[in-house]
Amino acid sequence: MGTGLADNVAQGGAGGDQFRTAPLWGLGQRIFFLHDGRTTNLMAAIAAHRSNGSEATQVEENFASLSNGQQQEVLNFLRSL
C-alpha cells in the first residue's frame, strides 16, 4: 500500500504497509472505501493510492492523466459493479 495508506497493523504475514485488496464486485453498493473505510469518495480513494512504495502509484497517475470525461466513465463503471 505504501506509506500513504499504511495503517501499521500487521496481520498474518502482511506488514503494516501491506493489505490484500478486496474484490471490486459490489463496489457500487459500498458506502466506505479503502481497507479501513477512511473515505466515502471514489476519487479520494483512487488518489490515496499514490504514495511512496505503493504498487498502485502508476495506475493512479494513469487515471489522473485521463480527461474528465474518461475519469467519469471509469467511475461510472466502478459504481456499476
KOLKEVO-550952 format. One record per residue: residue number from 1; residue in one letter; x, y, z of N, C-alpha, C, CB in turn. Coordinates in nm, 2 decimals, padded with zeros to 4 digits. Glycine has a CB too. Layout:
// residues N
+-----+----+--------+---------+--------+---------+----------+--------+--------+---------+--------+---------+----------+--------+
!   i ! aa ! n_east ! n_north !   n_up ! ca_east ! ca_north !  ca_up ! c_east ! c_north !   c_up ! cb_east ! cb_north !  cb_up !
+-----+----+--------+---------+--------+---------+----------+--------+--------+---------+--------+---------+----------+--------+
! NUM !  a !      X !       Y !      Z !       X !        Y !      Z !      X !       Y !      Z !       X !        Y !      Z !
...
+-----+----+--------+---------+--------+---------+----------+--------+--------+---------+--------+---------+----------+--------+
//
This chain:
// residues 81
+-----+----+--------+---------+--------+---------+----------+--------+--------+---------+--------+---------+----------+--------+
!   i ! aa ! n_east ! n_north !   n_up ! ca_east ! ca_north !  ca_up ! c_east ! c_north !   c_up ! cb_east ! cb_north !  cb_up !
+-----+----+--------+---------+--------+---------+----------+--------+--------+---------+--------+---------+----------+--------+
!   1 !  m !  00.08 !  -00.12 !  00.00 !   00.00 !    00.00 !  00.00 !  00.09 !   00.13 !  00.00 !  -00.09 !    00.00 !  00.12 !
!   2 !  g !  00.21 !   00.11 !  00.04 !   00.29 !    00.23 !  00.05 !  00.27 !   00.30 !  00.18 !   00.27 !    00.32 ! -00.07 !
!   3 !  t !  00.34 !   00.41 !  00.20 !   00.34 !    00.48 !  00.33 !  00.21 !   00.56 !  00.34 !   00.45 !    00.57 !  00.34 !
!   4 !  g !  00.15 !   00.61 !  00.23 !   00.03 !    00.69 !  00.24 ! -00.09 !   00.62 !  00.29 !   00.00 !    00.75 !  00.11 !
!   5 !  l ! -00.10 !   00.49 !  00.27 !  -00.22 !    00.41 !  00.31 ! -00.19 !   00.32 !  00.43 !  -00.27 !    00.33 !  00.20 !
!   6 !  a ! -00.06 !   00.31 !  00.47 !  -00.02 !    00.22 !  00.57 ! -00.09 !   00.25 !  00.70 !   00.13 !    00.23 !  00.60 !
!   7 !  d ! -00.14 !   00.14 !  00.77 !  -00.21 !    00.16 !  00.89 ! -00.12 !   00.10 !  01.01 !  -00.34 !    00.09 !  00.89 !
!   8 !  n ! -00.01 !   00.04 !  00.98 !   00.08 !   -00.01 !  01.07 !  00.03 !  -00.12 !  01.16 !   00.13 !    00.10 !  01.17 !
!   9 !  v ! -00.07 !  -00.19 !  01.10 !  -00.13 !   -00.31 !  01.17 ! -00.08 !  -00.43 !  01.09 !  -00.29 !   -00.30 !  01.17 !
!  10 !  a ! -00.01 !  -00.52 !  01.16 !   00.03 !   -00.65 !  01.10 ! -00.07 !  -00.75 !  01.11 !   00.17 !   -00.69 !  01.17 !
!  11 !  q ! -00.10 !  -00.82 !  01.00 !  -00.20 !   -00.93 !  01.00 ! -00.14 !  -01.05 !  00.93 !  -00.33 !   -00.89 !  00.94 !
!  12 !  g ! -00.12 !  -01.16 !  01.01 !  -00.06 !   -01.28 !  00.95 !  00.08 !  -01.24 !  00.90 !  -00.14 !   -01.33 !  00.83 !
!  13 !  g !  00.11 !  -01.27 !  00.77 !   00.24 !   -01.24 !  00.72 !  00.25 !  -01.10 !  00.65 !   00.28 !   -01.34 !  00.61 !
!  14 !  a !  00.14 !  -01.02 !  00.66 !   00.14 !   -00.89 !  00.60 !  00.18 !  -00.78 !  00.70 !   00.00 !   -00.86 !  00.54 !
!  15 !  g !  00.27 !  -00.70 !  00.66 !   00.31 !   -00.59 !  00.75 !  00.21 !  -00.47 !  00.75 !   00.45 !   -00.54 !  00.71 !
!  16 !  g !  00.24 !  -00.37 !  00.82 !   00.15 !   -00.25 !  00.83 !  00.14 !  -00.17 !  00.70 !   00.20 !   -00.16 !  00.93 !
!  17 !  d !  00.22 !  -00.20 !  00.60 !   00.21 !   -00.13 !  00.47 !  00.16 !  -00.22 !  00.36 !   00.34 !   -00.06 !  00.43 !
!  18 !  q !  00.11 !  -00.33 !  00.40 !   00.06 !   -00.43 !  00.30 ! -00.09 !  -00.47 !  00.34 !   00.15 !   -00.56 !  00.30 !
!  19 !  f ! -00.17 !  -00.50 !  00.24 !  -00.31 !   -00.54 !  00.26 ! -00.36 !  -00.61 !  00.14 !  -00.39 !   -00.41 !  00.29 !
!  20 !  r ! -00.43 !  -00.71 !  00.15 !  -00.49 !   -00.78 !  00.04 ! -00.61 !  -00.70 !  00.00 !  -00.54 !   -00.93 !  00.08 !
!  21 !  t ! -00.61 !  -00.66 ! -00.13 !  -00.72 !   -00.58 ! -00.19 ! -00.85 !  -00.67 ! -00.20 !  -00.68 !   -00.52 ! -00.32 !
!  22 !  a ! -00.96 !  -00.61 ! -00.15 !  -01.09 !   -00.68 ! -00.16 ! -01.13 !  -00.68 ! -00.31 !  -01.19 !   -00.62 ! -00.07 !
!  23 !  p ! -01.21 !  -00.78 ! -00.35 !  -01.26 !   -00.78 ! -00.49 ! -01.35 !  -00.66 ! -00.51 !  -01.34 !   -00.91 ! -00.52 !
!  24 !  l ! -01.35 !  -00.61 ! -00.64 !  -01.43 !   -00.49 ! -00.67 ! -01.58 !  -00.52 ! -00.68 !  -01.38 !   -00.43 ! -00.80 !
!  25 !  w ! -01.62 !  -00.65 ! -00.69 !  -01.76 !   -00.68 ! -00.70 ! -01.83 !  -00.62 ! -00.58 !  -01.78 !   -00.83 ! -00.72 !
!  26 !  g ! -01.94 !  -00.55 ! -00.61 !  -02.02 !   -00.49 ! -00.50 ! -01.97 !  -00.35 ! -00.47 !  -02.01 !   -00.57 ! -00.38 !
!  27 !  l ! -01.87 !  -00.30 ! -00.54 !  -01.82 !   -00.17 ! -00.51 ! -01.93 !  -00.06 ! -00.51 !  -01.71 !   -00.13 ! -00.60 !
!  28 !  g ! -02.02 !  -00.07 ! -00.61 !  -02.12 !    00.03 ! -00.63 ! -02.22 !   00.03 ! -00.51 !  -02.20 !    00.00 ! -00.75 !
!  29 !  q ! -02.22 !  -00.07 ! -00.42 !  -02.31 !   -00.07 ! -00.31 ! -02.24 !  -00.03 ! -00.18 !  -02.37 !   -00.21 ! -00.29 !
!  30 !  r ! -02.11 !   00.00 ! -00.19 !  -02.04 !    00.03 ! -00.07 ! -02.05 !   00.18 ! -00.03 !  -01.89 !    00.00 ! -00.08 !
!  31 !  i ! -02.05 !   00.21 !  00.10 !  -02.06 !    00.35 !  00.15 ! -01.91 !   00.40 !  00.17 !  -02.14 !    00.36 !  00.27 !
!  32 !  f ! -01.83 !   00.31 !  00.23 !  -01.69 !    00.35 !  00.26 ! -01.59 !   00.27 !  00.17 !  -01.66 !    00.32 !  00.41 !
!  33 !  f ! -01.48 !   00.34 !  00.14 !  -01.38 !    00.28 !  00.06 ! -01.24 !   00.27 !  00.13 !  -01.37 !    00.36 ! -00.07 !
!  34 !  l ! -01.16 !   00.20 !  00.07 !  -01.02 !    00.17 !  00.12 ! -01.03 !   00.06 !  00.23 !  -00.95 !    00.29 !  00.17 !
!  35 !  h ! -00.92 !   00.00 !  00.26 !  -00.92 !   -00.11 !  00.35 ! -00.98 !  -00.07 !  00.49 !  -00.78 !   -00.17 !  00.37 !
!  36 !  d ! -00.97 !   00.05 !  00.53 !  -01.01 !    00.10 !  00.66 ! -01.13 !   00.19 !  00.66 !  -00.89 !    00.16 !  00.73 !
!  37 !  g ! -01.19 !   00.21 !  00.54 !  -01.31 !    00.29 !  00.53 ! -01.29 !   00.44 !  00.55 !  -01.41 !    00.24 !  00.63 !
!  38 !  r ! -01.17 !   00.48 !  00.52 !  -01.14 !    00.62 !  00.56 ! -01.20 !   00.73 !  00.46 !  -00.99 !    00.64 !  00.56 !
!  39 !  t ! -01.26 !   00.68 !  00.35 !  -01.32 !    00.78 !  00.26 ! -01.45 !   00.72 !  00.21 !  -01.23 !    00.81 !  00.14 !
!  40 !  t ! -01.54 !   00.82 !  00.18 !  -01.67 !    00.78 !  00.11 ! -01.67 !   00.83 ! -00.03 !  -01.79 !    00.85 !  00.19 !
!  41 !  n ! -01.56 !   00.87 ! -00.08 !  -01.55 !    00.93 ! -00.22 ! -01.45 !   00.85 ! -00.30 !  -01.50 !    01.07 ! -00.21 !
!  42 !  l ! -01.50 !   00.80 ! -00.42 !  -01.42 !    00.71 ! -00.50 ! -01.29 !   00.79 ! -00.55 !  -01.50 !    00.66 ! -00.62 !
!  43 !  m ! -01.31 !   00.92 ! -00.59 !  -01.20 !    01.00 ! -00.64 ! -01.09 !   01.01 ! -00.53 !  -01.24 !    01.14 ! -00.68 !
!  44 !  a ! -01.13 !   01.03 ! -00.40 !  -01.03 !    01.03 ! -00.29 ! -00.97 !   00.90 ! -00.27 !  -01.10 !    01.08 ! -00.16 !
!  45 !  a ! -01.04 !   00.79 ! -00.29 !  -00.99 !    00.66 ! -00.27 ! -00.88 !   00.63 ! -00.38 !  -01.10 !    00.55 ! -00.27 !
!  46 !  i ! -00.91 !   00.67 ! -00.50 !  -00.82 !    00.65 ! -00.61 ! -00.69 !   00.73 ! -00.59 !  -00.88 !    00.68 ! -00.75 !
!  47 !  a ! -00.71 !   00.86 ! -00.55 !  -00.59 !    00.95 ! -00.53 ! -00.51 !   00.90 ! -00.41 !  -00.64 !    01.09 ! -00.50 !
!  48 !  a ! -00.57 !   00.83 ! -00.31 !  -00.49 !    00.79 ! -00.20 ! -00.39 !   00.68 ! -00.23 !  -00.59 !    00.74 ! -00.09 !
!  49 !  h ! -00.41 !   00.62 ! -00.35 !  -00.32 !    00.51 ! -00.39 ! -00.18 !   00.56 ! -00.44 !  -00.38 !    00.42 ! -00.49 !
!  50 !  r ! -00.17 !   00.69 ! -00.45 !  -00.04 !    00.75 ! -00.49 !  00.04 !   00.77 ! -00.37 !  -00.05 !    00.88 ! -00.58 !
!  51 !  s !  00.14 !   00.69 ! -00.34 !   00.23 !    00.71 ! -00.22 !  00.36 !   00.64 ! -00.24 !   00.16 !    00.67 ! -00.09 !
!  52 !  n !  00.46 !   00.67 ! -00.16 !   00.59 !    00.60 ! -00.16 !  00.57 !   00.45 ! -00.14 !   00.68 !    00.66 ! -00.06 !
!  53 !  g !  00.62 !   00.37 ! -00.23 !   00.61 !    00.23 ! -00.21 !  00.49 !   00.16 ! -00.25 !   00.63 !    00.20 ! -00.07 !
!  54 !  s !  00.39 !   00.24 ! -00.30 !   00.26 !    00.18 ! -00.34 !  00.28 !   00.12 ! -00.48 !   00.15 !    00.28 ! -00.34 !
!  55 !  e !  00.23 !   00.00 ! -00.50 !   00.24 !   -00.06 ! -00.64 !  00.13 !   00.00 ! -00.73 !   00.21 !   -00.21 ! -00.63 !
!  56 !  a !  00.04 !   00.08 ! -00.67 !  -00.07 !    00.14 ! -00.75 ! -00.04 !   00.28 ! -00.79 !  -00.20 !    00.13 ! -00.67 !
!  57 !  t !  00.07 !   00.33 ! -00.75 !   00.11 !    00.47 ! -00.79 !  00.10 !   00.50 ! -00.94 !   00.24 !    00.51 ! -00.74 !
!  58 !  q !  00.15 !   00.41 ! -01.02 !   00.15 !    00.43 ! -01.16 !  00.01 !   00.42 ! -01.22 !   00.23 !    00.32 ! -01.23 !
!  59 !  v ! -00.08 !   00.33 ! -01.16 !  -00.22 !    00.32 ! -01.20 ! -00.29 !   00.45 ! -01.17 !  -00.29 !    00.20 ! -01.13 !
!  60 !  e ! -00.26 !   00.51 ! -01.05 !  -00.33 !    00.63 ! -01.01 ! -00.28 !   00.75 ! -01.10 !  -00.30 !    00.67 ! -00.86 !
!  61 !  e ! -00.16 !   00.75 ! -01.14 !  -00.11 !    00.85 ! -01.23 ! -00.17 !   00.84 ! -01.37 !   00.05 !    00.84 ! -01.24 !
!  62 !  n ! -00.19 !   00.71 ! -01.41 !  -00.26 !    00.69 ! -01.54 ! -00.40 !   00.75 ! -01.53 !  -00.26 !    00.54 ! -01.57 !
!  63 !  f ! -00.47 !   00.72 ! -01.42 !  -00.61 !    00.77 ! -01.40 ! -00.61 !   00.92 ! -01.41 !  -00.67 !    00.72 ! -01.27 !
!  64 !  a ! -00.51 !   00.98 ! -01.34 !  -00.51 !    01.13 ! -01.33 ! -00.48 !   01.19 ! -01.47 !  -00.40 !    01.17 ! -01.23 !
!  65 !  s ! -00.42 !   01.12 ! -01.56 !  -00.39 !    01.17 ! -01.69 ! -00.51 !   01.16 ! -01.79 !  -00.27 !    01.10 ! -01.75 !
!  66 !  l ! -00.61 !   01.09 ! -01.75 !  -00.73 !    01.08 ! -01.83 ! -00.81 !   01.21 ! -01.83 !  -00.83 !    00.97 ! -01.78 !
!  67 !  s ! -00.88 !   01.24 ! -01.94 !  -00.97 !    01.36 ! -01.94 ! -01.08 !   01.34 ! -01.83 !  -01.03 !    01.37 ! -02.08 !
!  68 !  n ! -01.14 !   01.45 ! -01.80 !  -01.25 !    01.45 ! -01.70 ! -01.36 !   01.35 ! -01.75 !  -01.31 !    01.59 ! -01.68 !
!  69 !  g ! -01.39 !   01.35 ! -01.88 !  -01.49 !    01.26 ! -01.93 ! -01.45 !   01.11 ! -01.91 !  -01.52 !    01.29 ! -02.07 !
!  70 !  q ! -01.33 !   01.08 ! -01.94 !  -01.28 !    00.94 ! -01.93 ! -01.28 !   00.90 ! -01.78 !  -01.14 !    00.93 ! -01.99 !
!  71 !  q ! -01.24 !   00.99 ! -01.69 !  -01.24 !    00.96 ! -01.55 ! -01.38 !   00.93 ! -01.51 !  -01.18 !    01.08 ! -01.47 !
!  72 !  q ! -01.48 !   01.01 ! -01.55 !  -01.62 !    00.98 ! -01.52 ! -01.66 !   00.85 ! -01.57 !  -01.71 !    01.10 ! -01.58 !
!  73 !  e ! -01.62 !   00.81 ! -01.69 !  -01.66 !    00.68 ! -01.74 ! -01.60 !   00.57 ! -01.65 !  -01.60 !    00.66 ! -01.88 !
!  74 !  v ! -01.48 !   00.58 ! -01.60 !  -01.42 !    00.48 ! -01.51 ! -01.50 !   00.48 ! -01.38 !  -01.27 !    00.52 ! -01.48 !
!  75 !  l ! -01.54 !   00.59 ! -01.32 !  -01.62 !    00.60 ! -01.20 ! -01.75 !   00.54 ! -01.22 !  -01.63 !    00.74 ! -01.15 !
!  76 !  n ! -01.82 !   00.56 ! -01.34 !  -01.95 !    00.50 ! -01.37 ! -01.94 !   00.35 ! -01.37 !  -02.00 !    00.56 ! -01.50 !
!  77 !  f ! -01.83 !   00.30 ! -01.43 !  -01.81 !    00.16 ! -01.44 ! -01.79 !   00.10 ! -01.30 !  -01.68 !    00.12 ! -01.53 !
!  78 !  l ! -01.71 !   00.16 ! -01.22 !  -01.69 !    00.11 ! -01.08 ! -01.82 !   00.11 ! -01.01 !  -01.58 !    00.19 ! -01.01 !
!  79 !  r ! -01.90 !   00.21 ! -01.02 !  -02.02 !    00.22 ! -00.95 ! -02.12 !   00.11 ! -01.00 !  -02.08 !    00.35 ! -00.96 !
!  80 !  s ! -02.10 !   00.06 ! -01.12 !  -02.19 !   -00.04 ! -01.18 ! -02.16 !  -00.18 ! -01.13 !  -02.18 !   -00.04 ! -01.33 !
!  81 !  l ! -02.05 !  -00.20 ! -01.06 !  -02.01 !   -00.33 ! -01.02 ! -02.09 !  -00.38 ! -00.90 !  -01.86 !   -00.33 ! -00.98 !
+-----+----+--------+---------+--------+---------+----------+--------+--------+---------+--------+---------+----------+--------+
//
